[in-house]
């Protein structure tokens, strides 16, 4: 499986493809991510939209994804 994250995909799609992302996202400030959230808001929420809502720096998130071995597509 490729370790590519397309930031235009929903958080739900990304977490289905890369379940390990869930814990990492919580560490970065998306602490409210839960299985119920992934099946509701997570179906249309993207990482950039969520970061904006939570006041998180998108550049930091992208760099952390790269540090963990993911290719980030914007």
Buried (B, 14 or more C-beta within 10 A) or exposed (E): EEEEBBBEBBBBBBBEBBEEBBEBBEEBBBEEBEEEBBEEBBEEBBBBBBBEEEEBEBEEBBEBBEEEEBEBEE
